[in-house]
Amino acid sequence: MTGRDRGRRLVRHAGRIVDRAAAAAEWAAALAARRVPPRAAVTALVASTVVTTTTLTLIAAAPLPGRVHRLAGDAARAMVAADPTPAHPAPTHQPPRPVAARPAASPAPGTLRQPAGEFVGWAIMDLTDGSITGENLTEVSTTASMIKAWIVADFLRLEAEAGRTPGELRMRQLEQIIRDSNNEYAEAIFQQLGAHESIERLIQICRLTDSSPYLDFWSNTQLSPRDTARMGACIADGRAAGPVWTGWLLDEMRAVRGAGDFGIRHAFPEEIRPTIAIKNGWIDRTYDGNWHVNCLAIGDTWSMGVLTRYPVHLGYQHGAEICRTLAAEHLTPLQH
């Protein structure tokens, strides 16, 4: 094994530690927000500090060459971004940050650079005839948690094809991935599916034309607005999760709650919203200083995708409002 290979292996290990540090920091912030006893909050913060110190020691001690050194620097910056004290006032219901969101400073040969800069694109697919309308249809952005709908669908389809039925514990984990946007379970399932191989299956099965995996980071998967709408159609017609699990997946997407319940379906009357399946994604990317906020929604006769990037100081609610406004303008309750 060359020095470069050893360096890359160390960085991947450090990246996993960074994810745990971010999760611990988010837990500590959540505990504080809920006013739980101080002892629990202190425990979470101590865990985060230990993991953080370990990561810095690993990165600083290793003689990493060239590009691998830059990757380590990005891992360190991702760790700093996980600090529970934000530079700007946090929204009242601050969403969790997806793990595995560490873009490489210099992508390896054959990979795409991460999209950056302000952007809004949207697409609506008519499920009755396959036609697509929208704006900036082909420009890609990172999906963040929106891609979790596919990760769960891919897992369930493959299990059914293998003649297996997931156990009760696994089904509760899948439920939390969709309803609550759980990052830890999503990461575990994604790695079990072969990481980027799962996104390659998405592209093939759902016939996407603009999109691509990004290394082995689910959060950095790149989709275009029209491919987002196509993914929604793929979930709706059963290609994604297969005939056994499509109904279950759509029901779970209709049951999304908490911080992830925003955007497209909020353009509809309150009594209709629970009938619309959604999966949204949101993350503030340190590499370009922007929020990446995305919305996927599926009605009876349509699928809609909205992708946004904008300055981080505007907060994630700004992207949620863009999704809602575009849906209000281009969808009506009659289309549901």
Buried (B, 14 or more C-beta within 10 A) or exposed (E): EEEEEBBBEBBEEBBBBBBBBBBBBBBBBBBBBEEEEEEBBEBBBEBBBEBBEBBBEBBEEBEBEEBBBEBBBBBBBBBEBBBBEEEEEBBEEBBBBBBBBBBBBEBEEEBEEBBBEEBBBBBBBBBEEEEBEBEBBBBBBBBBBBBBBBBBBBBBBBBBEEEEEBEEEBBEBBBBBBBBBBBBBBBEBBBEBBBBEBBEBBBEBBEBEBBBBBBBBBBBBBBBBBBBBBBBBBBBEBBBBBEBBBEBBBEBBBBBEEBBBBBBBBBBEEEEBEEBBBBBBBBBBBBBEBBBBBBBBBBEBBBBBBBBBBBBEBBBBBBBBBBBBBBEEBBEEEBB
